[in-house]
Amino acid sequence: MVEAVDCHCEGSTGKTPLGPLRKLFVTVVNVDRINMEMAHGESPSTNRFYRISDIVSGDGDDFQDFANRIIALTSIAAPA
């Protein structure tokens, strides 16, 4: 069984200088070994999975991607 926290964050469908915005559906999973094919089958609307261990570590590419997405969605100023 995959433990997951679904965070379906509906983004704007407008346009940015980089092109049209897509809706963002993320799932945070509480397992380090996950079969991504199975995970996508269980949650087909999810377009990005994150491991909770990567987020709480506060370091790495997945953490930075997650943080940047949350900052962009909430309009919170990024820490200096």
Secondary structure, DSSP 8 states (H G I E B T S, - for coil): ---EEEEEE----SEETTEE---EEEEEES-SS--HHHHHHH-TT-SEEEEHHHHHHT-SHHHHHHHHHHHHHHT-----
